[in-house]
Amino acid sequence: MDFRFSPEQQAFQNEVRDFILTEVPQELRWCERTAFTDALWPAVLETRKKLAQKGWATMHWPVEYGGQGASHIAQTLLVEELAYWGMPQAITVDDGPNLIGPTIIRFGSDHLRKTLLPSIASGETYWCQGYTEPGSGSDLAAVRTTAVQDGNHYVINGQKDFISGAARADWIHILARTNPEAPRHRNLSYFVVDMRSPGITLSPLDEAQGRSGMLNEVFFDNLRVPAENLVGERNEGWQVAMSTLNLERSGIENVGHARSFLKDIVTYARETVHDGESLLNIDRVSSKMAEMAVKIEACRLAAYRVAWLRDKGLNPDYESSMSKLLSSEMWQQFTDAVMQVLGHYGPLESDSRYAPLKGRIEEAYIGSIFETIYEGTSEIQRNVIAQRGLGLPRR
Amino acid sequence: MDFALTNEQEMLRTSAREFLEVECPRSLVREMETDDTSHYPELWQKMADLGWLGLPFPEQYGGAGLSFQDMAVLLEEMGRFLLPGPFFSTVVLCGQAILEAGTSDQKADFLTKIASGKLIMALALTEPSAHYQAGGISVRADLSESNYVINGIKMFVSDGQTADYFIVVTRTNEGANPREGISLLLVDARSPGITVNPLRVMGIDKQAEVVFQDVRVPSDHLLGPAGEGWALVEKLLAWGATGKCAESVGGGQAALDLTVEYVKTRQAFGQPIGSFQAIQHHCANMLTDVDTSRWLMHQAAWLVDKGEFQSPEISKAKAWTSDAYRRVTTLAHQCHGAIAFTKVMDIHLYHKKAKINEILFGDAAFHWEKIAGAL
């Protein structure tokens, strides 16, 4: 075993850091709440393109599809570094290079590969994911959106819910029911849809942590999609979606965030003196921080293990659920621990001149609630671990 | 990064598992739970024949010259089968300390005997203060002509009742810093003035109080430099903590395996209880704890091999694994229900071992403090 990054990977890490510090506008750091606003979105797009120009966004793709054939360990390192410096999700966990691209490479037709992959690799298209519906969250196969074939098109009707980034997306990948007679899991098909198509309307949702316009309800009203936009076989969309979800379940962003926050909160605690005593000298403070450092390390190894399995050609299964579960729960516990250390200063919003850590903790604390819900709740991840990791029976 | 065992390590693991399955059945473990020493000479000799007792020593001392990462693979299997006896004390702790700090005469003498199964050793480190910091060392060793004279009490000495020889951590000088003035001595357990009082502790571990009253030890029995022994103790703590993590990973895996087997067959409400989400989530939490412990442990063992005994990652492994093993065995009990609270089943053996391993070489709170110091 070996737990080091190779010299090349270390050099790459430095290169990524230099890039962020010199070429990414400062206001993109820790901007999750405002990344989708008119004020910041152009800078987000610009940064995504720069990452694409460097070849980093799709570095883990095979060379024949415009990637660099880089290891998943190196790609995980990239995401960890981007997250460490507070890049928003639209950059760190971009759906195009990370989810839909690899899905099209694996299941898509030559036509889809030819027409869609180049614009993903160049950072020109921004993608969102349309699986969840008002009645099908954890029970994903309960999709009610229908797709009925009409000549060379499918006509799609229905509603998707909690769709991240929909208002800014050029494309969406969705699950729709193509055979109402067939049993669950065998009646779903996977489509890619141009968001500018007539028949799509959006309704933004305001989130608890103050982010606006990022989550959307998406309505399809007699939306016509070319039949060639089907990914994989008709009625076999469930397998395609499961493969996509497996790619989604990585915990590395939360590890990057937590490592960064930990460094800052330790500095803050060391420099903050109450009644003649540095906060870091108080046992309950230092023990809590150490406990969190342990959890972060456990999550980090779990995430890199997933990447390593991918590099070995072994398809990580329950392991990616474990990584997602661990890091999302860690991030909740961690933000709460930081809140406890900060006491009254913790809930101060970022515009307060008294807010420590530039007020980042207030947003992170509220935002962390969503982590254990989206991309598969903790309960679903535990089901996956028990059933696929340990072979326990499904009811 | 590479998360794979080497082929040799895979072979070591397989052969260890096959051997222990036959030679260390849980019936033996149960027998040893009530035994005075947990030492089973026939098994000990077979382990010597396999080369396990000399695993980390060079060939010239009858050893196999393997790394600490290899040792961790073996310890994981020993933890899985709850191997009783003084292997950890003799080889992982005392043997490695002598290899690290001994004179060539000491190495030739002690290591050869350990490897061949003729010498059992124990580390006399902790005292009634029961912690792992230098300030806790108060047993005195005063130089009188060519002898050290030892006085004081060592407590919670693992395998103290079985050992032929002790490594005793003593204070030979009072310095400004408690880390100064520590000296390690090789002490014959039969020396006049030594009283060994076995302590009854839960499970298969055996510990003892060892009382030293004017015990005279020739000054050439010093292990390492006089007064500068704390550096060696820190290495012992790293081997001890990481080694206990490896045992705990194996024990946690075994408790999980037993649980999964049980919940797939035990029926309630007309179906196996393993189909209920409440049980599945307990099992998922157990697997998550075992897996994370395993990688933290391997990372710690890798750092030990690189000589980075002070790395906070070693403390991270021990802090995490200490709690994880206990959580796993608690949930194993919960999934089994009342039957495993009885000695009809074996879960209780693991649950007891988890608590002992949690405490040995520092629990989570102890290691959090060390980690905090490095933040």
Interface residues (C-beta under 8 A of the other chain):
Chain A: M1 D2 F3 R4 F5 I73 L262 V266 L280 D283 S286 S287 M289 A290 E291 A293 V294 K295 E297 A298 L301 A302 Y304 R305 W308 L309 K312 Y318 E319 M322 L325 L326 E379 Q381 R382 N383 V384 I385 A386 Q387 G389 L390 G391 L392 P393 R394 R395
Chain B: M1 D2 F3 A4 L5 Q69 L256 V260 V263 K264 Q271 P272 G274 S275 F276 Q277 I279 Q280 H281 C283 A284 N285 L287 T288 D291 T292 W295 L296 H298 Q299 W302 L303 P312 E313 K316 A319 W320 A364 A365 H367 W368 E369 K370 I371 A372 L375
